[in-house]
């Protein structure tokens, strides 16, 4: 399953979050693969799209939970969405 993780660094946590990111590279836990990660320039928020199981995602969130506020949304690609829409709308 693919998930979009929107993350935000709360006030006062920027330096610690940057230090952890630079020192670790933010590796994926086993069972999770990064599709892409984007940072909004000059801000404290961004997005991370991953593919894998929810347990591995929970591990990743536990690793960063002390520094980041996150919102997780399961996502599907156009082909999957189109297939579902075709079933419902008969096309």
VMD Tcl script that draws the C-alpha trace (Angstrom):
set ca {
  {0.00 0.00 0.00}
  {1.17 3.53 -0.71}
  {0.91 6.28 1.87}
  {1.40 10.05 1.66}
  {2.89 11.42 4.87}
  {2.57 15.18 5.27}
  {4.97 16.33 7.96}
  {5.47 19.55 9.88}
  {8.18 20.53 12.33}
  {6.60 22.32 15.30}
  {8.11 25.61 16.51}
  {11.28 25.03 18.49}
  {12.00 21.63 16.94}
  {13.60 22.66 13.67}
  {17.26 22.34 14.70}
  {16.81 18.88 16.28}
  {14.86 17.61 13.24}
  {17.50 18.90 10.82}
  {20.31 17.38 12.88}
  {18.61 13.95 12.95}
  {17.84 14.06 9.23}
  {21.41 15.02 8.30}
  {23.02 12.48 10.63}
  {20.82 9.50 9.73}
  {19.58 10.23 6.21}
  {16.12 9.14 7.44}
  {16.36 5.52 6.26}
  {13.26 3.42 5.69}
  {12.57 0.58 8.11}
  {12.36 -2.94 6.68}
  {9.06 -3.34 4.84}
  {8.86 0.26 3.62}
  {10.27 1.93 0.49}
  {10.46 5.65 -0.19}
  {8.89 6.65 -3.51}
  {9.80 10.31 -3.01}
  {10.30 12.96 -0.36}
  {9.75 16.69 -0.91}
  {10.59 19.67 1.27}
  {8.88 23.06 0.94}
  {11.79 25.49 0.52}
  {12.29 27.86 3.42}
  {9.68 26.17 5.59}
  {9.30 23.44 8.17}
  {7.01 21.12 6.24}
  {7.06 18.58 3.45}
  {5.72 15.31 2.08}
  {6.97 11.74 1.98}
  {5.39 9.06 -0.21}
  {6.16 5.50 0.83}
  {5.14 2.01 -0.29}
  {4.85 -0.84 2.17}
  {2.91 -2.20 5.08}
  {1.25 -0.23 7.85}
  {3.42 -1.84 10.55}
  {6.61 -0.55 8.92}
  {4.98 2.86 8.51}
  {4.12 2.85 12.23}
  {7.79 2.15 12.98}
  {8.87 5.10 10.83}
  {6.35 7.38 12.56}
  {7.55 6.21 15.99}
  {11.11 7.08 14.97}
  {10.14 10.66 14.11}
  {7.15 11.17 16.41}
  {9.12 13.15 18.97}
  {10.08 15.78 16.36}
  {7.39 15.85 13.67}
  {3.65 16.30 13.46}
  {2.34 14.04 10.71}
  {-0.81 13.34 8.75}
  {-0.94 9.99 6.94}
  {-3.20 9.35 3.95}
  {-3.39 6.05 2.04}
  {-3.14 6.81 -1.69}
  {-3.70 4.94 -4.96}
  {-2.47 5.68 -8.48}
  {-4.59 6.68 -11.47}
  {-4.84 3.13 -12.83}
  {-6.20 1.81 -9.52}
  {-8.58 4.73 -9.14}
  {-9.75 4.35 -12.75}
  {-10.48 0.66 -12.25}
  {-12.58 1.39 -9.16}
  {-14.43 4.24 -10.89}
  {-15.16 2.05 -13.92}
  {-16.70 -0.62 -11.67}
  {-18.98 1.89 -9.99}
  {-19.90 3.88 -13.07}
  {-20.00 0.98 -15.54}
  {-17.48 2.31 -18.04}
}
mol new
graphics top color blue
foreach p $ca { graphics top sphere $p radius 0.5 }
foreach p [lrange $ca 0 end-1] q [lrange $ca 1 end] { graphics top cylinder $p $q radius 0.2 }
display resetview
